[in-house]
């Protein structure tokens, strides 16, 4: 999950209750996909600047 800090993503117990392992695993997946999307966007923007 995206945070208010650019390029920083959070998952699991740090994002709030309920504290369950399956919730943490699902949020970890969301955070990973968000991070990949963010990195792809940065990569695309850096290629366009060249």
N, CA, C and O atoms as CSV, one atom per row, in Angstrom:
chain,resi,resn,atom,element,x,y,z
A,1,UNK,N,N,0.836,-1.169,0.000
A,1,UNK,CA,C,0.000,0.000,0.000
A,1,UNK,C,C,0.883,1.235,0.000
A,1,UNK,O,O,1.892,1.297,0.702
A,2,UNK,N,N,0.497,2.192,-0.779
A,2,UNK,CA,C,1.260,3.436,-0.891
A,2,UNK,C,C,1.119,4.234,0.404
A,2,UNK,O,O,0.055,4.235,1.022
A,3,UNK,N,N,2.184,4.908,0.811
A,3,UNK,CA,C,2.157,5.775,1.988
A,3,UNK,C,C,2.267,7.224,1.539
A,3,UNK,O,O,2.327,7.511,0.343
A,4,UNK,N,N,2.293,8.137,2.511
A,4,UNK,CA,C,2.453,9.551,2.173
A,4,UNK,C,C,3.900,9.897,1.823
A,4,UNK,O,O,4.190,11.042,1.477
A,5,UNK,N,N,4.800,8.935,1.908
A,5,UNK,CA,C,6.204,9.121,1.542
A,5,UNK,C,C,6.420,8.474,0.179
A,5,UNK,O,O,6.204,7.273,0.016
A,6,UNK,N,N,6.847,9.272,-0.803
A,6,UNK,CA,C,7.025,8.758,-2.162
A,6,UNK,C,C,8.020,7.602,-2.188
A,6,UNK,O,O,9.123,7.705,-1.650
A,7,UNK,N,N,7.617,6.507,-2.817
A,7,UNK,CA,C,8.483,5.341,-2.939
A,7,UNK,C,C,8.490,4.440,-1.720
A,7,UNK,O,O,9.241,3.465,-1.685
A,8,UNK,N,N,7.672,4.741,-0.714
A,8,UNK,CA,C,7.598,3.929,0.502
A,8,UNK,C,C,6.240,3.235,0.548
A,8,UNK,O,O,5.204,3.888,0.425
A,9,UNK,N,N,6.242,1.918,0.722
A,9,UNK,CA,C,5.022,1.128,0.735
A,9,UNK,C,C,4.947,0.341,2.035
A,9,UNK,O,O,5.977,-0.073,2.568
A,10,UNK,N,N,3.730,0.129,2.555
A,10,UNK,CA,C,3.544,-0.547,3.838
A,10,UNK,C,C,2.613,-1.743,3.674
A,10,UNK,O,O,1.786,-1.787,2.764
A,11,UNK,N,N,2.767,-2.715,4.579
A,11,UNK,CA,C,1.903,-3.896,4.547
A,11,UNK,C,C,1.872,-4.549,5.919
A,11,UNK,O,O,2.760,-4.338,6.745
A,12,UNK,N,N,0.835,-5.345,6.148
A,12,UNK,CA,C,0.752,-6.149,7.364
A,12,UNK,C,C,0.303,-5.380,8.587
A,12,UNK,O,O,-0.497,-4.451,8.482
A,13,UNK,N,N,0.811,-5.762,9.743
A,13,UNK,CA,C,0.370,-5.198,11.014
A,13,UNK,C,C,0.589,-3.693,11.109
A,13,UNK,O,O,-0.108,-3.021,11.871
A,14,UNK,N,N,1.528,-3.155,10.364
A,14,UNK,CA,C,1.824,-1.730,10.450
A,14,UNK,C,C,0.692,-0.860,9.910
A,14,UNK,O,O,0.596,0.314,10.268
A,15,UNK,N,N,-0.170,-1.417,9.053
A,15,UNK,CA,C,-1.257,-0.621,8.480
A,15,UNK,C,C,-2.540,-0.694,9.304
A,15,UNK,O,O,-3.509,-0.010,8.973
A,16,UNK,N,N,-2.580,-1.491,10.355
A,16,UNK,CA,C,-3.731,-1.494,11.256
A,16,UNK,C,C,-4.378,-2.848,11.468
A,16,UNK,O,O,-4.053,-3.839,10.815
A,17,UNK,N,N,-5.310,-2.845,12.413
A,17,UNK,CA,C,-6.021,-4.067,12.800
A,17,UNK,C,C,-6.988,-4.492,11.704
A,17,UNK,O,O,-7.342,-3.655,10.874
A,18,UNK,N,N,-7.428,-5.718,11.653
A,18,UNK,CA,C,-7.071,-6.835,12.529
A,18,UNK,C,C,-5.700,-7.405,12.178
A,18,UNK,O,O,-5.281,-7.371,11.021
A,19,UNK,N,N,-5.019,-7.918,13.169
A,19,UNK,CA,C,-3.678,-8.449,12.975
A,19,UNK,C,C,-3.764,-9.943,12.681
A,19,UNK,O,O,-3.767,-10.763,13.599
A,20,UNK,N,N,-3.835,-10.289,11.409
A,20,UNK,CA,C,-3.961,-11.677,10.991
A,20,UNK,C,C,-2.939,-11.960,9.897
A,20,UNK,O,O,-2.661,-11.107,9.055
A,21,UNK,N,N,-2.389,-13.160,9.920
A,21,UNK,CA,C,-1.345,-13.482,8.952
A,21,UNK,C,C,-1.854,-13.436,7.518
A,21,UNK,O,O,-1.111,-13.024,6.628
A,22,UNK,N,N,-3.080,-13.840,7.267
A,22,UNK,CA,C,-3.590,-13.847,5.898
A,22,UNK,C,C,-3.790,-12.422,5.389
A,22,UNK,O,O,-3.590,-12.146,4.206
A,23,UNK,N,N,-4.187,-11.522,6.284
A,23,UNK,CA,C,-4.322,-10.104,5.925
A,23,UNK,C,C,-2.952,-9.533,5.581
A,23,UNK,O,O,-2.810,-8.801,4.601
A,24,UNK,N,N,-1.952,-9.865,6.379
A,24,UNK,CA,C,-0.594,-9.378,6.133
A,24,UNK,C,C,-0.061,-9.899,4.801
A,24,UNK,O,O,0.603,-9.164,4.070
A,25,UNK,N,N,-0.345,-11.154,4.482
A,25,UNK,CA,C,0.122,-11.726,3.214
A,25,UNK,C,C,-0.537,-11.027,2.032
A,25,UNK,O,O,0.130,-10.709,1.047
A,26,UNK,N,N,-1.830,-10.787,2.122
A,26,UNK,CA,C,-2.540,-10.095,1.049
A,26,UNK,C,C,-2.048,-8.676,0.867
A,26,UNK,O,O,-1.862,-8.220,-0.261
A,27,UNK,N,N,-1.834,-7.974,1.968
A,27,UNK,CA,C,-1.338,-6.606,1.890
A,27,UNK,C,C,0.103,-6.566,1.398
A,27,UNK,O,O,0.508,-5.617,0.727
A,28,UNK,N,N,0.870,-7.591,1.729
A,28,UNK,CA,C,2.231,-7.677,1.193
A,28,UNK,C,C,2.210,-7.794,-0.318
A,28,UNK,O,O,3.037,-7.197,-1.008
A,29,UNK,N,N,1.269,-8.560,-0.828
A,29,UNK,CA,C,1.107,-8.699,-2.271
A,29,UNK,C,C,0.737,-7.358,-2.900
A,29,UNK,O,O,1.301,-6.980,-3.927
A,30,UNK,N,N,-0.201,-6.642,-2.296
A,30,UNK,CA,C,-0.603,-5.327,-2.799
A,30,UNK,C,C,0.579,-4.362,-2.771
A,30,UNK,O,O,0.797,-3.623,-3.731
A,31,UNK,N,N,1.339,-4.361,-1.684
A,31,UNK,CA,C,2.496,-3.470,-1.576
A,31,UNK,C,C,3.540,-3.801,-2.635
A,31,UNK,O,O,4.127,-2.898,-3.230
A,32,UNK,N,N,3.774,-5.080,-2.872
A,32,UNK,CA,C,4.754,-5.485,-3.887
A,32,UNK,C,C,4.319,-5.035,-5.273
A,32,UNK,O,O,5.131,-4.514,-6.037
A,33,UNK,N,N,3.054,-5.229,-5.603
A,33,UNK,CA,C,2.555,-4.796,-6.910
A,33,UNK,C,C,2.606,-3.278,-7.046
A,33,UNK,O,O,2.916,-2.764,-8.121
A,34,UNK,N,N,2.307,-2.559,-5.972
A,34,UNK,CA,C,2.388,-1.100,-5.994
A,34,UNK,C,C,3.824,-0.637,-6.197
A,34,UNK,O,O,4.073,0.318,-6.934
A,35,UNK,N,N,4.765,-1.305,-5.550
A,35,UNK,CA,C,6.176,-0.949,-5.703
A,35,UNK,C,C,6.653,-1.200,-7.129
A,35,UNK,O,O,7.391,-0.386,-7.685
A,36,UNK,N,N,6.245,-2.310,-7.724
A,36,UNK,CA,C,6.632,-2.615,-9.107
A,36,UNK,C,C,6.060,-1.566,-10.056
A,36,UNK,O,O,6.757,-1.098,-10.957
A,37,UNK,N,N,4.804,-1.195,-9.861
A,37,UNK,CA,C,4.178,-0.164,-10.694
A,37,UNK,C,C,4.924,1.156,-10.557
A,37,UNK,O,O,5.165,1.841,-11.551
A,38,UNK,N,N,5.287,1.513,-9.335
A,38,UNK,CA,C,6.038,2.742,-9.069
A,38,UNK,C,C,7.392,2.716,-9.775
A,38,UNK,O,O,7.780,3.695,-10.413
A,39,UNK,N,N,8.102,1.610,-9.663
A,39,UNK,CA,C,9.416,1.502,-10.300
A,39,UNK,C,C,9.304,1.521,-11.824
A,39,UNK,O,O,10.144,2.117,-12.498
A,40,UNK,N,N,8.279,0.877,-12.367
A,40,UNK,CA,C,8.059,0.918,-13.818
A,40,UNK,C,C,7.804,2.345,-14.291
A,40,UNK,O,O,8.287,2.750,-15.349
A,41,UNK,N,N,7.044,3.103,-13.506
A,41,UNK,CA,C,6.752,4.494,-13.849
A,41,UNK,C,C,8.031,5.330,-13.846
A,41,UNK,O,O,8.247,6.138,-14.750
A,42,UNK,N,N,8.875,5.140,-12.840
A,42,UNK,CA,C,10.148,5.864,-12.771
A,42,UNK,C,C,11.026,5.493,-13.963
A,42,UNK,O,O,11.630,6.366,-14.586
A,43,UNK,N,N,11.096,4.209,-14.279
A,43,UNK,CA,C,11.908,3.737,-15.403
A,43,UNK,C,C,11.411,4.348,-16.711
A,43,UNK,O,O,12.212,4.790,-17.535
A,44,UNK,N,N,10.103,4.373,-16.903
A,44,UNK,CA,C,9.520,4.937,-18.121
A,44,UNK,C,C,9.822,6.429,-18.217
A,44,UNK,O,O,10.182,6.921,-19.287
A,45,UNK,N,N,9.678,7.151,-17.111
A,45,UNK,CA,C,9.949,8.588,-17.106
A,45,UNK,C,C,11.412,8.893,-17.382
A,45,UNK,O,O,11.719,9.873,-18.060
A,46,UNK,N,N,12.322,8.067,-16.866
A,46,UNK,CA,C,13.748,8.308,-17.097
A,46,UNK,C,C,14.119,8.044,-18.551
A,46,UNK,O,O,15.002,8.709,-19.091
A,47,UNK,N,N,13.457,7.085,-19.190
A,47,UNK,CA,C,13.709,6.819,-20.610
A,47,UNK,C,C,13.195,7.963,-21.476
A,47,UNK,O,O,13.820,8.306,-22.479
A,48,UNK,N,N,12.060,8.559,-21.099
A,48,UNK,CA,C,11.481,9.648,-21.871
A,48,UNK,C,C,12.327,10.910,-21.789
A,48,UNK,O,O,12.320,11.718,-22.717
A,49,UNK,N,N,13.061,11.092,-20.686
A,49,UNK,CA,C,13.896,12.276,-20.500
A,49,UNK,C,C,15.162,12.222,-21.338
A,49,UNK,O,O,15.776,13.259,-21.588
A,50,UNK,N,N,15.566,11.040,-21.776
A,50,UNK,CA,C,16.811,10.886,-22.534
A,50,UNK,C,C,16.634,11.290,-23.960
A,50,UNK,O,O,17.582,11.224,-24.743
